[in-house]
Amino acid sequence: MQKRYKKSKQEGRLVVVGKAKITIPLLDLPHRVEVHFKRKPPSPPCDHHRKHHDKLEYEVHRHYVSHCSHQYTLVIKWKVHSIREIFWHVYY
């Protein structure tokens, strides 16, 4: 009889402001990754000449540990103009 393993996942929430990045250690090579803002940014004040665009990027990096072992990390980068929430989900 073959055992069924429950699919595991990691997830988290970040409250961010400004421009920065974070590196999160992962359990293994992910099957799927989702990173998104919680909701639309608040409307900027009546300054129609200046555009406010929040940016969110992410990458999965593989780091060599030994000849047969790797470590994986999730790098999330953001640039926001007000306080925002980022949610991330990693599925294995």
The 8 nearest C-alpha neighbors of each residue, nearest first, counted from 0:
[[1, 2, 3, 4, 5, 6, 7, 91],
 [0, 2, 3, 4, 5, 6, 7, 91],
 [3, 1, 4, 0, 5, 6, 7, 91],
 [4, 2, 1, 5, 6, 0, 7, 91],
 [5, 3, 6, 2, 7, 1, 91, 8],
 [4, 6, 7, 3, 8, 2, 91, 90],
 [7, 5, 4, 91, 8, 90, 3, 30],
 [8, 6, 91, 5, 90, 9, 4, 89],
 [7, 9, 90, 89, 91, 10, 6, 88],
 [10, 8, 89, 88, 90, 11, 7, 25],
 [11, 9, 88, 87, 89, 8, 12, 86],
 [10, 12, 87, 86, 88, 13, 9, 85],
 [11, 13, 86, 85, 87, 14, 84, 10],
 [12, 14, 85, 84, 15, 86, 11, 83],
 [13, 15, 84, 83, 85, 12, 82, 16],
 [16, 14, 83, 82, 13, 84, 17, 85],
 [15, 17, 82, 81, 79, 83, 18, 80],
 [18, 16, 79, 78, 80, 19, 15, 81],
 [17, 19, 78, 77, 79, 16, 20, 76],
 [20, 18, 77, 76, 17, 78, 21, 16],
 [21, 19, 76, 75, 77, 74, 22, 18],
 [20, 22, 75, 74, 23, 76, 19, 73],
 [23, 21, 74, 73, 72, 75, 24, 20],
 [22, 24, 73, 72, 74, 25, 21, 75],
 [25, 23, 72, 71, 73, 22, 26, 70],
 [26, 24, 72, 71, 27, 23, 73, 70],
 [25, 27, 24, 71, 28, 70, 29, 9],
 [28, 26, 25, 29, 71, 70, 91, 69],
 [27, 29, 71, 30, 91, 26, 25, 70],
 [30, 28, 91, 31, 90, 27, 89, 32],
 [29, 31, 91, 90, 28, 32, 89, 27],
 [32, 30, 90, 29, 89, 33, 91, 88],
 [31, 33, 89, 88, 90, 34, 29, 30],
 [34, 32, 88, 87, 89, 35, 31, 86],
 [33, 35, 87, 86, 88, 32, 85, 57],
 [36, 34, 86, 85, 37, 87, 33, 55],
 [35, 37, 85, 38, 84, 86, 83, 34],
 [36, 38, 84, 85, 35, 86, 39, 83],
 [39, 37, 36, 40, 84, 83, 35, 41],
 [38, 40, 41, 37, 36, 42, 83, 53],
 [41, 39, 42, 38, 83, 81, 53, 43],
 [40, 42, 43, 39, 81, 38, 83, 82],
 [41, 43, 40, 44, 45, 39, 51, 81],
 [44, 42, 41, 45, 46, 51, 40, 47],
 [43, 45, 46, 42, 47, 41, 49, 51],
 [44, 46, 47, 43, 42, 48, 49, 50],
 [45, 47, 48, 44, 49, 43, 50, 51],
 [46, 48, 49, 45, 50, 44, 43, 51],
 [49, 47, 46, 50, 45, 51, 44, 43],
 [48, 50, 47, 46, 51, 43, 45, 52],
 [49, 51, 52, 48, 47, 46, 43, 53],
 [52, 50, 49, 53, 80, 43, 79, 42],
 [53, 51, 50, 54, 79, 80, 78, 40],
 [52, 54, 79, 78, 80, 51, 55, 77],
 [55, 53, 78, 77, 52, 79, 56, 76],
 [54, 56, 77, 76, 78, 53, 57, 75],
 [57, 55, 76, 75, 77, 54, 58, 34],
 [56, 58, 75, 74, 76, 73, 55, 59],
 [59, 57, 74, 73, 60, 75, 56, 72],
 [58, 60, 73, 72, 74, 71, 61, 57],
 [61, 59, 72, 71, 58, 73, 62, 74],
 [60, 62, 71, 70, 69, 72, 63, 59],
 [63, 61, 70, 69, 71, 64, 60, 72],
 [62, 64, 69, 65, 70, 68, 61, 66],
 [65, 63, 69, 68, 62, 70, 66, 67],
 [66, 64, 68, 67, 63, 69, 62, 70],
 [65, 67, 68, 64, 63, 69, 62, 70],
 [68, 66, 65, 69, 64, 63, 70, 62],
 [67, 69, 65, 64, 66, 63, 70, 62],
 [70, 68, 63, 64, 62, 61, 71, 65],
 [69, 71, 62, 61, 64, 63, 72, 68],
 [72, 70, 61, 25, 60, 62, 27, 28],
 [73, 71, 24, 25, 60, 23, 59, 74],
 [72, 74, 59, 23, 22, 58, 60, 24],
 [73, 75, 22, 58, 57, 21, 59, 72],
 [74, 76, 57, 21, 20, 56, 73, 22],
 [77, 75, 20, 56, 55, 19, 57, 74],
 [78, 76, 55, 54, 18, 19, 20, 79],
 [77, 79, 18, 54, 17, 53, 55, 19],
 [80, 78, 53, 17, 81, 16, 77, 18],
 [79, 81, 17, 53, 51, 16, 78, 82],
 [82, 80, 79, 16, 83, 17, 40, 41],
 [81, 83, 16, 15, 14, 84, 80, 79],
 [84, 82, 15, 14, 81, 16, 85, 36],
 [83, 85, 14, 37, 13, 36, 15, 86],
 [86, 84, 36, 13, 35, 12, 37, 14],
 [85, 87, 12, 35, 34, 11, 36, 13],
 [86, 88, 34, 10, 11, 33, 12, 35],
 [87, 89, 10, 33, 32, 9, 34, 90],
 [88, 90, 32, 9, 8, 31, 10, 29],
 [91, 89, 8, 31, 30, 29, 32, 7],
 [90, 29, 30, 7, 8, 6, 89, 31]]
